[in-house]
Amino acid sequence: MKRSFDFPLQHQISRRTLLKLAGVSTFGGVLGYSRFAKPQPTVFQQDSLSLPNQVSHPKRVVIIGGGLAGLACAYELSQRGFQVTLLERAAQLGARLPVGR
């Protein structure tokens, strides 16, 4: 038994036109999302991780890599009372940081 539904506003549309409309709507959706749905930046956000400012007894830490992240980590840990050893493969710290070369 075959059912046929008659809609009053039934239009004939070609496959090519349908694909063009789908492509344009997808492009518009992506463009609209990227322009208007960006997360709002916050000026100040409280730290969600509460770390002690100073350790109760001296602890030692080894950081592998003297790049930007390694140097920042070594600085923060030394400020909190850790004894930091920094290991770097190259002769100079800073890895790919521009230092006036």
URLINMO-V742733 format. One record per residue. RES is the residue in one letter. SS is DSSP state (@ for helix, = for strand, . for the rest). PHI is phi in degrees with one decimal (* if undefined). BURIAL is 1 if it has 24 or more other ideal C-beta (glycine too) atoms within 12 Angstrom, else 0. Layout:
res = [RES/RES]
ss = [SS/SS]
phi = [PHI/PHI]
burial = [BURIAL/BURIAL]
This chain:
res = [M/K/R/S/F/D/F/P/L/Q/H/Q/I/S/R/R/T/L/L/K/L/A/G/V/S/T/F/G/G/V/L/G/Y/S/R/F/A/K/P/Q/P/T/V/F/Q/Q/D/S/L/S/L/P/N/Q/V/S/H/P/K/R/V/V/I/I/G/G/G/L/A/G/L/A/C/A/Y/E/L/S/Q/R/G/F/Q/V/T/L/L/E/R/A/A/Q/L/G/A/R/L/P/V/G/R]
ss = [././././././././././././././@/@/@/@/@/@/@/@/@/@/@/@/@/@/@/@/@/@/@/@/@/@/./././././././././././././././././././././././=/=/=/=/=/./././@/@/@/@/@/@/@/@/@/@/@/@/./././=/=/=/=/=/./././././././././././././.]
phi = [*/-101.3/-99.8/-129.1/-103.0/-102.1/-98.5/-67.7/-110.8/-82.9/-119.2/-90.9/-132.7/-81.7/-63.1/-62.0/-64.7/-62.2/-66.7/-63.5/-63.3/-64.6/-65.9/-65.9/-68.9/-65.6/-61.7/-64.2/-65.8/-66.1/-64.1/-64.6/-64.9/-70.5/-85.0/-114.3/-108.2/-76.0/-67.2/-76.5/-70.8/-106.6/-75.4/-142.1/-133.7/-65.1/-68.2/-89.4/-108.0/-98.1/-105.2/-68.2/-72.1/-137.1/-84.5/-70.8/-131.7/-58.0/-122.6/-109.7/-136.4/-114.4/-112.1/-98.1/111.0/-104.6/-81.2/-60.2/-67.2/-64.5/-65.6/-64.7/-64.7/-62.3/-63.7/-62.2/-68.9/-67.3/-68.2/-92.9/101.5/-81.3/-91.0/-103.9/-115.5/-108.8/-107.0/-135.8/-70.5/-80.7/-76.1/-121.4/-77.8/106.3/47.4/-101.4/-70.6/-72.3/-123.7/76.9/-84.9]
burial = [0/0/0/0/0/0/0/0/0/0/0/0/0/0/0/0/0/0/0/0/0/0/0/0/0/0/0/0/0/0/0/0/0/0/0/0/0/0/0/0/0/0/0/0/0/0/0/0/0/0/0/0/0/0/0/0/0/0/0/0/0/0/1/0/0/1/0/0/0/1/0/0/0/1/0/0/1/0/0/0/0/1/0/1/0/1/0/0/0/0/0/0/0/0/0/0/0/0/0/0/0]
